[in-house]
């Protein structure tokens, strides 16, 4: 990713992150709840950004690009999808509780709702 794209994503996180959290705990929650889901998304390059976001790349059926997860004031997660070029895809999905996070991610990345 170019520096300009990385700066655009960093600016987005600064504007949209409401609370600091440990991104690696959130990664563990996702990968432990349904271990096959992240594999089906082709999830890779997991990383935290300033304790304000979990970021990873996916190659799913519905979304191929960057996924950014932030934590809201009410201890709910917000999911933001980006193209590889750094452009946001659609609207963010907000107010997701931890026990539903992996399932909502799957609906956005791999398997649409019926």
URPEQUI-V25515 format. One record per backbone hydrogen bond with DSSP energy under -1.0 kcal/mol. CO is the residue of the C=O (numbers start at 1). NH is the residue of the N-H. If there is no record, write none. Layout:
co:CO nh:NH
co:CO nh:NH
//
This chain:
co:2 nh:6
co:3 nh:7
co:4 nh:8
co:5 nh:9
co:6 nh:10
co:7 nh:11
co:8 nh:12
co:9 nh:13
co:10 nh:14
co:11 nh:15
co:12 nh:16
co:13 nh:17
co:22 nh:25
co:22 nh:26
co:23 nh:27
co:24 nh:28
co:25 nh:29
co:26 nh:30
co:27 nh:31
co:28 nh:32
co:29 nh:33
co:30 nh:34
co:34 nh:37
co:36 nh:40
co:37 nh:41
co:38 nh:43
co:39 nh:42
co:41 nh:59
co:44 nh:57
co:47 nh:55
co:49 nh:52
co:51 nh:21
co:53 nh:49
co:54 nh:69
co:55 nh:47
co:56 nh:67
co:57 nh:44
co:58 nh:65
co:63 nh:60
co:65 nh:58
co:66 nh:82
co:67 nh:56
co:68 nh:80
co:69 nh:54
co:70 nh:78
co:71 nh:18
co:71 nh:19
co:72 nh:75
co:76 nh:72
co:77 nh:96
co:78 nh:70
co:79 nh:93
co:80 nh:68
co:81 nh:89
co:82 nh:66
co:83 nh:86
co:87 nh:83
co:93 nh:79
co:96 nh:77
co:97 nh:100
co:100 nh:104
co:101 nh:105
co:102 nh:106
co:103 nh:107
co:104 nh:108
co:105 nh:109
co:106 nh:110
co:106 nh:111
co:109 nh:62
co:109 nh:63
//
